[in-house]
Amino acid sequence: QLQASGGGLVQAGGSLRLSCAASRFADYAIGWFRQAPGKEREGVSCISSSDGSTYYEDSVKGRFTISSDNAKNTVYLQMNSLKPEDTAVYYCAADRPGSICTTAQAMGVPDYDYWGQGTLVTVSS
């Protein structure tokens, strides 16, 4: 199971840390996605357990940081300098074992077979 948590309401410029408990997916790449109202789900960031590679979507580069704690089987998304346009439901998902995260191709929604429930992030202006 994948369990996302950590969402909430924050003012613009603030920070949140999302957590994704991924106990069955130690060998998988884990991605964070988000879906704003009326918009398609989009990839935000991913991290590979195979080689430690990471990928960030352009709009979050320099503001978001993805990391993993292997002992806790948890992947984190530290979100700083939040903007109102970051408001969305955030999901974590698991790609196939051995996948890497180096390009935008790593964030294809159909490639992720396992999804957790979302956690809502609301950034007020």
BAMIMI-954306 format. One line per field, with one value per atom (N, C-alpha, C, O): chain; atom name; y, x, z. Coordinates in steps of 0.2 Angstrom, whole numbers. Atoms other than C-alpha are relative to their C-alpha. Layout:
# residues N
kolti <- [A  ...]
paza <- [CA  ...]
yy <- [Y  ...]
xx <- [X  ...]
zz <- [Z  ...]
END
This chain:
# residues 125
kolti <- [A  A  A  A  A  A  A  A  A  A  A  A  A  A  A  A  A  A  A  A  A  A  A  A  A  A  A  A  A  A  A  A  A  A  A  A  A  A  A  A  A  A  A  A  A  A  A  A  A  A  A  A  A  A  A  A  A  A  A  A  A  A  A  A  A  A  A  A  A  A  A  A  A  A  A  A  A  A  A  A  A  A  A  A  A  A  A  A  A  A  A  A  A  A  A  A  A  A  A  A  A  A  A  A  A  A  A  A  A  A  A  A  A  A  A  A  A  A  A  A  A  A  A  A  A  A  A  A  A  A  A  A  A  A  A  A  A  A  A  A  A  A  A  A  A  A  A  A  A  A  A  A  A  A  A  A  A  A  A  A  A  A  A  A  A  A  A  A  A  A  A  A  A  A  A  A  A  A  A  A  A  A  A  A  A  A  A  A  A  A  A  A  A  A  A  A  A  A  A  A  A  A  A  A  A  A  A  A  A  A  A  A  A  A  A  A  A  A  A  A  A  A  A  A  A  A  A  A  A  A  A  A  A  A  A  A  A  A  A  A  A  A  A  A  A  A  A  A  A  A  A  A  A  A  A  A  A  A  A  A  A  A  A  A  A  A  A  A  A  A  A  A  A  A  A  A  A  A  A  A  A  A  A  A  A  A  A  A  A  A  A  A  A  A  A  A  A  A  A  A  A  A  A  A  A  A  A  A  A  A  A  A  A  A  A  A  A  A  A  A  A  A  A  A  A  A  A  A  A  A  A  A  A  A  A  A  A  A  A  A  A  A  A  A  A  A  A  A  A  A  A  A  A  A  A  A  A  A  A  A  A  A  A  A  A  A  A  A  A  A  A  A  A  A  A  A  A  A  A  A  A  A  A  A  A  A  A  A  A  A  A  A  A  A  A  A  A  A  A  A  A  A  A  A  A  A  A  A  A  A  A  A  A  A  A  A  A  A  A  A  A  A  A  A  A  A  A  A  A  A  A  A  A  A  A  A  A  A  A  A  A  A  A  A  A  A  A  A  A  A  A  A  A  A  A  A  A  A  A  A  A  A  A  A  A  A  A  A  A  A  A  A  A  A  A  A  A  A  A  A  A  A  A  A  A  A  A  A  A  A  A  A  A  A  A  A  A  A  A  A]
paza <- [N  CA  C  O  N  CA  C  O  N  CA  C  O  N  CA  C  O  N  CA  C  O  N  CA  C  O  N  CA  C  O  N  CA  C  O  N  CA  C  O  N  CA  C  O  N  CA  C  O  N  CA  C  O  N  CA  C  O  N  CA  C  O  N  CA  C  O  N  CA  C  O  N  CA  C  O  N  CA  C  O  N  CA  C  O  N  CA  C  O  N  CA  C  O  N  CA  C  O  N  CA  C  O  N  CA  C  O  N  CA  C  O  N  CA  C  O  N  CA  C  O  N  CA  C  O  N  CA  C  O  N  CA  C  O  N  CA  C  O  N  CA  C  O  N  CA  C  O  N  CA  C  O  N  CA  C  O  N  CA  C  O  N  CA  C  O  N  CA  C  O  N  CA  C  O  N  CA  C  O  N  CA  C  O  N  CA  C  O  N  CA  C  O  N  CA  C  O  N  CA  C  O  N  CA  C  O  N  CA  C  O  N  CA  C  O  N  CA  C  O  N  CA  C  O  N  CA  C  O  N  CA  C  O  N  CA  C  O  N  CA  C  O  N  CA  C  O  N  CA  C  O  N  CA  C  O  N  CA  C  O  N  CA  C  O  N  CA  C  O  N  CA  C  O  N  CA  C  O  N  CA  C  O  N  CA  C  O  N  CA  C  O  N  CA  C  O  N  CA  C  O  N  CA  C  O  N  CA  C  O  N  CA  C  O  N  CA  C  O  N  CA  C  O  N  CA  C  O  N  CA  C  O  N  CA  C  O  N  CA  C  O  N  CA  C  O  N  CA  C  O  N  CA  C  O  N  CA  C  O  N  CA  C  O  N  CA  C  O  N  CA  C  O  N  CA  C  O  N  CA  C  O  N  CA  C  O  N  CA  C  O  N  CA  C  O  N  CA  C  O  N  CA  C  O  N  CA  C  O  N  CA  C  O  N  CA  C  O  N  CA  C  O  N  CA  C  O  N  CA  C  O  N  CA  C  O  N  CA  C  O  N  CA  C  O  N  CA  C  O  N  CA  C  O  N  CA  C  O  N  CA  C  O  N  CA  C  O  N  CA  C  O  N  CA  C  O  N  CA  C  O  N  CA  C  O  N  CA  C  O  N  CA  C  O  N  CA  C  O  N  CA  C  O  N  CA  C  O  N  CA  C  O  N  CA  C  O  N  CA  C  O  N  CA  C  O  N  CA  C  O  N  CA  C  O  N  CA  C  O  N  CA  C  O  N  CA  C  O  N  CA  C  O  N  CA  C  O  N  CA  C  O]
yy <- [-6  0  6  6  -7  18  5  5  -5  31  6  7  -7  49  4  3  -4  62  6  7  -6  79  6  12  -6  90  5  3  -4  105  7  8  -7  124  4  4  -4  135  7  7  -6  153  0  -4  -1  158  1  6  -1  157  -5  -6  4  144  -7  -8  7  125  -5  -4  6  108  -6  -5  6  91  -6  -7  5  77  -7  -7  6  59  -6  -5  6  43  -6  -8  6  27  -6  -7  5  13  -6  -8  6  -2  -6  -10  5  -14  1  -3  -3  -4  2  7  -2  -4  0  4  0  -8  4  4  -4  4  7  10  -7  21  3  0  -3  32  7  11  -6  47  4  1  -4  62  3  6  -3  68  5  5  -4  82  1  1  -1  86  6  5  -6  103  -1  -4  1  105  2  7  -1  104  -1  0  1  99  -7  -11  7  83  -1  4  2  74  1  -1  -1  79  -2  -2  2  73  6  11  -5  83  -2  2  2  73  -8  -11  7  55  -1  3  2  46  -8  -11  7  29  -3  0  4  16  -4  -6  4  8  4  1  -4  22  7  11  -6  36  7  12  -6  47  3  0  -4  61  4  6  -4  71  5  3  -5  87  4  5  -3  95  8  10  -7  113  5  9  -5  123  -1  3  1  115  0  -1  1  114  6  12  -5  124  1  4  -1  124  -7  -7  7  105  -4  -4  5  92  -7  -8  7  73  -4  -3  4  61  -6  -7  6  44  -2  -1  3  35  -7  -10  7  17  -4  -9  3  12  0  -4  -1  19  -2  -1  1  14  6  5  -6  32  5  6  -5  45  7  7  -6  63  5  4  -6  79  6  8  -6  94  6  7  -5  109  7  8  -6  126  6  4  -5  143  -1  0  2  137  6  12  -5  146  -2  -8  2  147  -5  -10  5  137  -7  -11  6  123  -4  -10  3  120  -6  -5  6  102  -5  -5  6  85  -4  -4  3  77  -8  -10  7  58  -3  0  4  46  -6  -9  6  31  -3  0  4  17  -2  -5  3  13  -7  -10  7  -4  0  5  1  -11  2  0  -1  -5  7  8  -6  11  6  6  -6  27  6  6  -6  45  5  9  -5  56  5  10  -4  63  0  -3  0  68  -6  -7  7  51  -4  -9  3  45  1  -2  -2  54  -1  2  2  46  -3  -8  3  43  -7  -11  7  27  -5  -11  4  20  -2  -7  1  20  -5  -3  6  4  1  -2  0  8  7  11  -6  23  1  -4  -1  30  5  7  -5  41  7  7  -6  59  4  2  -4  72  8  9  -7  90  5  6  -6  105  6  6  -6  122  6  6  -5  137  7  8  -7  154  6  6  -6  170  6  11]
xx <- [4  0  4  10  -3  5  -4  -10  4  0  3  8  -3  2  -3  -9  2  1  4  9  -4  6  -3  0  3  -5  -4  -4  3  -14  0  1  1  -17  6  8  -6  -2  0  -3  0  1  5  10  -6  11  6  7  -7  29  2  7  -1  27  2  4  -2  32  -4  -8  3  25  4  8  -3  32  -5  -8  4  23  4  10  -3  26  -4  -10  3  23  3  9  -2  24  -1  -7  0  28  4  9  -3  32  1  6  -1  30  4  4  -3  39  7  9  -7  57  4  9  -5  64  -3  -1  4  52  3  5  0  54  -7  -12  6  42  -1  4  1  34  -6  -10  5  24  -4  0  4  10  -5  -6  5  -3  -6  -4  6  -20  -4  -7  4  -28  -7  -8  7  -47  0  2  1  -51  6  6  -6  -34  2  0  -3  -25  5  8  -5  -14  7  8  -7  4  5  4  -6  21  3  4  -4  30  7  12  -7  45  0  -5  -1  52  7  11  -7  66  0  -5  -1  73  4  8  -3  78  6  10  -6  90  6  11  -6  102  0  4  1  95  -1  -1  1  92  -7  -12  6  79  -2  2  3  68  -5  -8  5  59  -3  0  3  46  2  4  -3  52  -3  1  4  39  2  1  -1  45  8  10  -7  64  2  0  -2  73  -4  -2  5  58  -2  -3  2  54  6  10  -6  66  -3  -7  2  62  6  11  -5  71  -4  -10  3  69  4  10  -3  72  -1  -7  1  75  -2  -6  2  74  -7  -10  7  57  -5  -11  3  52  -5  -11  4  46  3  9  -3  48  -3  -9  3  46  1  5  -1  43  -1  -6  -1  49  -2  1  2  40  1  -3  -1  46  -2  -3  2  42  -7  -7  6  24  -3  -3  3  14  -8  -9  7  -5  -1  -6  1  -3  2  2  -2  4  -6  -5  6  -13  -3  -4  2  -19  0  2  0  -22  7  8  -6  -5  0  -3  0  -3  7  12  -6  12  -2  -7  1  14  6  12  -5  25  1  -4  -1  33  3  3  -2  40  7  11  -6  55  6  6  -6  72  0  5  0  66  4  5  -4  76  -4  -9  3  71  5  8  -4  81  -3  0  3  70  -8  -11  7  52  -4  -10  3  49  -2  -6  1  50  -7  -9  6  34  -6  -11  6  22  -6  -4  6  5  -1  -2  2  1  6  4  -5  18  0  3  0  14  -6  -12  5  4  -3  -9  3  1  0  4  1  -6  -3  -7  3  -10  -6  -7  5  -24  3  9  -3  -21  0  -4  0  -17  -1  3  2  -24  5  6  -4  -12  -3  -5  3  -20  5  7  -4  -9  -4  -6  3  -17  4  10  -4  -12  0  3]
zz <- [0  0  0  3  0  -3  4  3  -5  10  0  2  0  7  5  7  -6  21  0  -4  -1  26  -3  -3  3  16  5  11  -5  23  -4  -10  3  21  2  8  -1  20  -4  -9  4  15  -5  -5  6  -1  4  8  -3  3  6  8  -5  16  -2  -8  1  17  3  7  -3  19  -2  -7  2  19  -1  4  1  11  1  0  -1  16  -4  -5  4  6  3  2  -3  16  -5  -8  6  3  2  0  -3  13  -5  -4  4  -1  -6  -11  6  -14  1  -2  -2  -8  -7  -7  6  -26  -5  -11  5  -35  0  5  0  -41  3  1  -3  -32  -2  -2  3  -40  4  7  -3  -33  -6  -11  5  -44  3  9  -3  -42  -5  -11  4  -49  3  8  -2  -48  -3  -8  2  -50  -8  -10  8  -69  -4  -10  4  -74  0  5  0  -78  5  7  -5  -66  -4  -9  3  -69  5  11  -4  -63  3  0  -4  -50  1  0  -1  -45  1  3  -2  -43  2  1  -3  -35  -1  0  1  -40  6  9  -6  -27  -3  0  3  -40  0  1  1  -43  4  3  -4  -32  -5  -2  4  -47  1  4  -1  -46  -6  -10  5  -57  3  7  -2  -55  -6  -11  5  -66  1  6  0  -71  5  8  -4  -61  8  12  -8  -44  1  7  -1  -47  4  3  -4  -34  6  11  -6  -22  3  9  -3  -20  0  -4  -1  -14  2  7  -1  -15  4  2  -4  -3  2  2  -3  4  6  7  -7  21  -1  0  2  16  7  6  -6  34  2  5  -2  36  -6  -6  6  18  -2  -3  1  16  -5  -4  5  2  2  4  -3  7  -6  -11  5  -4  4  7  -4  5  -5  -10  4  -3  3  8  -3  0  -5  -11  5  -7  -4  -10  3  -10  -4  -1  4  -23  0  0  1  -25  -6  -5  5  -41  1  -3  -3  -31  3  5  -3  -24  -5  -11  4  -29  5  11  -3  -23  -2  -8  2  -22  2  7  0  -25  0  -4  1  -23  -3  -2  4  -34  -1  -1  1  -38  -7  -10  7  -55  1  6  0  -59  3  4  -3  -50  -5  -11  4  -56  -5  -8  4  -65  3  9  -2  -64  -2  -5  0  -63  -3  1  3  -75  -5  -6  5  -88  1  6  0  -90  -1  1  2  -97  6  6  -6  -79  3  8  -3  -75  -4  -3  4  -87  5  8  -4  -77  -1  3  1  -86  2  3  -2  -81  7  9  -7  -63  2  1  -1  -58  7  8  -7  -39  2  2  -2  -32  7  9  -6  -15  0  -6  0  -10  1  3  1  -12  7  11  -6  1  -3  -7  3  -2  3  9  -2  -2  -3  -9  2  -2  2  8  -1  -4  -1  -7  0  0  -2  0  3  -8  6  5]
END
